[in-house]
Amino acid sequence: MRPTPPCYGLAIRLALAIAEISQAVLADTSQVQAIAVEGTSFALNGAGVSYRFHVDNTTGDLIGDHFGGLVPENGLTQPIDPIQGWVTLVGRQRREFPDLGRGDFRTPAFQIQQASGGTTVSDLRYQSHEAQRGKPALRGLPATFGGDDDVSTLVVHMYDSYSAIAVDLMYSVFPEHDAIVRSVNVTNKGNGTVTLSKLSSFSVDLPYGDYDMVHLNGDWYREAHKVRRRVEYGSQGFASNAGYSSAQHNPFMSLVDPSTTESQGEAWGFSLVYTGSHAFEVERGSEGLTRAVIGVNPLSFGWPLGPGETFTSPEVVAVYSDQGLGGMSRKFHRLYRKHLMKSKFATETRPALLNSWEGLYFDYNETTIARLARQTAELGVRMFVLDDGWFGDKYPRVSDNAGLGDWVPNPARFPSGFNTLINTITRLKSGNSSQELKFGLWFEPEMVNPNSTLYVDHPDWALNADDYPRTLTRNELVLNLALPQVQDYIVDAVTKILKSGPISYVKWDNNRGIHETPHSYTNHQYMLGVYQVYDRLTTAFPDIIWEGCASGGARFDPGILQYFPQVWTSDDTDAVERITIQTGTSLVYPPSAMAAHVAAVPNGLTKRTTPLSFRAHVAMMAGSFGFELDPAHLAEADRAAIPDLVVLQESINPVVVRGDMWRLNLPDESNWPATLFIAEDGGRAVLFYFQIKAHFNNLFPMVKLQGLDPQASYRVDGSMTMSGATLMRFGLQYTFEGDYQSRVVILEKQ
């Protein structure tokens, strides 16, 4: 509804509100249209969400009306009285694409430095709009996708007649998932080059009220730890300055009502589909409105836009839930599995694997690898992965100070031939089955060691800033993937290896952040180059399972998931730590996208010793399950137990990959963390239940399930049968003996 002058009075305003109910939106909210337009009032509707805004006819500005539960029209609002003080009307409105410099003193969504005089003042006004079914792709960027029945798109065209800058705000709605997606196109229609100092993909002003901000903080070996804090007056937020999405600050945030819990209350989730540096800004203004602004980090942006050129921002996915953080998460999970992850493996089960890294590190040869692969097959594991150290000729990769960039097998390590080794491994039979063992390989193609033929021949291919020293991290530099010749080199080198033998899996690592760059905008150019490389390789090899990795989970983001269906969640393989890391990651990312392995004990860093079954049950809560150890060093009882663990994992993996996740007991709140997965059709469920510390001389708690059909009966672990109502309201009780105990409980709907 358009704002009415204060002099109209309450009665007239109410009459106008009723008269202007969009004819395209029916009173029966079960039949609302995905996009409803009445004049210059707009509504994007999902099964449980409405996102509504309108054009201010006086200023041409876009004013937000509602982002929350599904409504067929705007509610009654009071006009803003005549303004006193410095904050005028524009600073008190809920603006869709706010600027800075014309009276709104809050955080702006964008800032453009004009070609003439360098002013940063803008005056964007509504010009027109268009609506369509479906969703266009974003050129050069990962983005959500869907057919005409899945998603609809509204494009609002705005124009600054003073600077000849055109802006298209592209809104898409996925009704089934209560998701609103927005990105921004900026086109320079003037004669001089302007600079985009800041361009946020999504900005929204939430109504007056109190909010908490939830986000994921961490570092190497402790990624995705949930942080919840109150939104105070003034500016707060977080940003990545690492060149990548980073382990420090994942590109996700939720704003919630202070009373919101895991299972009830309002939650707004915001997820940036981008792998580069980002900024999440939250400001509670002087009038009590809370603004969220999300996009590329302006500290590493400064994009020059020449005459006739268009810049497209990465998109933000915003999800609304009135069923707490858990409801928000499940909407993200389903949306990302179906409409972000392009790999066919996004909804397929993954083979259990054994990775060589923590078992051998760099200390191996042809004979050692053949032995490790043979033992992998004997355990019934389905895939063997050769990690770092297999490449380099003149500069052999026998430690981390040489070889990166030279993607040729090391002839000294594989005198019989690398292809011979691969063929020998893939002829092995897994366990007692007829399945042949699959083979996977580790790469780190975006990096280069100075001790490499590539760097000696092309030192200018490494990112650098004029004469400043090039900072080494893990003895490596970052290749400048903004350069087409670097992109081609990586694609050609990796392609040659992948065509040399039956390779079923690639682990794509990235072990440092970006330091020196020639320009601030090089970071985004780099990301565009990365996406080009990913797209070319994953398109050419669709039958390979691609796994992203960046010193663990430092690039666990939606941009990566467009191309890689799974990401190595953390280098921390301690199972106790992993419960927290995987639970935090699941706030926005589907468990199907997580990779988790069973490592040897005592753990290499925490020195903690936990039972094999506990480690395996934690790892089974991820889509990709595996082992990170040398079977030769296992106790006989553990070695004998692994085949049965693989069988269990294969049985429940379809539910983990394609099902809905319910976080029952959170690890930071309970000694008994519990997670439930329910198949999409509701026919099967799997409960993971843990005890961290021993519990004596006291009753054990009941774990109450969620998401079941209360009217249905469920067979629990093949024995007792109980109703869904009893399982959810009364619960299950299990006892444990000792620290680090676990159970996997399977429920079958009768």
Stockholm file with secondary structure:
# STOCKHOLM 1.0

chainA/1-750         MRPTPPCYGLAIRLALAIAEISQAVLADTSQVQAIAVEGTSFALNGAGVSYRFHVDNTTGDLIGDHFGGLVPENGLTQPIDPIQGWVTLVGRQRREFPDLGRGDFRTPAFQIQQASGGTTVSDLRYQSHEAQRGKPALRGLPATFGGDDDVSTLVVHMYDSYSAIAVDLMYSVFPEHDAIVRSVNVTNKGNGTVTLSKLSSFSVDLPYGDYDMVHLNGDWYREAHKVRRRVEYGSQGFASNAGYSSAQHNPFMSLVDPSTTESQGEAWGFSLVYTGSHAFEVERGSEGLTRAVIGVNPLSFGWPLGPGETFTSPEVVAVYSDQGLGGMSRKFHRLYRKHLMKSKFATETRPALLNSWEGLYFDYNETTIARLARQTAELGVRMFVLDDGWFGDKYPRVSDNAGLGDWVPNPARFPSGFNTLINTITRLKSGNSSQELKFGLWFEPEMVNPNSTLYVDHPDWALNADDYPRTLTRNELVLNLALPQVQDYIVDAVTKILKSGPISYVKWDNNRGIHETPHSYTNHQYMLGVYQVYDRLTTAFPDIIWEGCASGGARFDPGILQYFPQVWTSDDTDAVERITIQTGTSLVYPPSAMAAHVAAVPNGLTKRTTPLSFRAHVAMMAGSFGFELDPAHLAEADRAAIPDLVVLQESINPVVVRGDMWRLNLPDESNWPATLFIAEDGGRAVLFYFQIKAHFNNLFPMVKLQGLDPQASYRVDGSMTMSGATLMRFGLQYTFEGDYQSRVVILEKQ
#=GR chainA/1-750 SS CCCCCGGGHHHHHHHHHHHTSCTTSCSSGGGCCSEEEETTEEEEECSSCEEEEEECTTTCCEEEEEEESCCSSCCCCCCCCCCCSSCCGGGGSCBSSCCSSSSCCSCCSEEEECTTTTCCCCCCEEEEEEEEESCCCCTTSCCCCCCTTTCEEEEEEEEETTTTEEEEEEEEEEGGGTEEEEEEEEEECSSSCEEEEEEEEEEEEECSSCCEEEEEECCTTSCCEEEEEECCBEEEEEECCSSSSCSSEEEEEEEECTTCCSSSBCEEEEEECCSSCEEEEEEECTTSCEEEEEEECGGGCCEEECTTCEEECCCEEEEEESBHHHHHHHHHHHHHHHHTCCSGGGGSCCCCEEESHHHHTTCCCHHHHHHHHHHHHHTTCSEEEECSCSBCSSSCCSSTTSCTTCCSBCTTTCTTCHHHHHHHHTTSBCTTSSCBCEEEEEECTTEECSSSHHHHHCGGGBCCCTTSCCCCBTTBEEBCTTSHHHHHHHHHHHHHHHTSSCCCEEEECCCSCCCCCSSTTHHHHHHHHHHHHHHHHHHHCTTSEEEECBTTBTTCSHHHHTTCSEEECCSCCCHHHHHHHHHHHTTTSCGGGEEEEEECSSCTTTCCCCCHHHHHHHHTTSSEEEEESCGGGSCHHHHHHHHHHHHHHHHHHHHHHHSEEEEEECTTTCSSCEEEEECTTSSEEEEEEEECSCCCSSCCCEECCCSSCTTSEEEETTTEEEEHHHHHHTCEECCCCSSSEEEEEEEEEC
#=GC SS_cons         CCCCCGGGHHHHHHHHHHHTSCTTSCSSGGGCCSEEEETTEEEEECSSCEEEEEECTTTCCEEEEEEESCCSSCCCCCCCCCCCSSCCGGGGSCBSSCCSSSSCCSCCSEEEECTTTTCCCCCCEEEEEEEEESCCCCTTSCCCCCCTTTCEEEEEEEEETTTTEEEEEEEEEEGGGTEEEEEEEEEECSSSCEEEEEEEEEEEEECSSCCEEEEEECCTTSCCEEEEEECCBEEEEEECCSSSSCSSEEEEEEEECTTCCSSSBCEEEEEECCSSCEEEEEEECTTSCEEEEEEECGGGCCEEECTTCEEECCCEEEEEESBHHHHHHHHHHHHHHHHTCCSGGGGSCCCCEEESHHHHTTCCCHHHHHHHHHHHHHTTCSEEEECSCSBCSSSCCSSTTSCTTCCSBCTTTCTTCHHHHHHHHTTSBCTTSSCBCEEEEEECTTEECSSSHHHHHCGGGBCCCTTSCCCCBTTBEEBCTTSHHHHHHHHHHHHHHHTSSCCCEEEECCCSCCCCCSSTTHHHHHHHHHHHHHHHHHHHCTTSEEEECBTTBTTCSHHHHTTCSEEECCSCCCHHHHHHHHHHHTTTSCGGGEEEEEECSSCTTTCCCCCHHHHHHHHTTSSEEEEESCGGGSCHHHHHHHHHHHHHHHHHHHHHHHSEEEEEECTTTCSSCEEEEECTTSSEEEEEEEECSCCCSSCCCEECCCSSCTTSEEEETTTEEEEHHHHHHTCEECCCCSSSEEEEEEEEEC
//
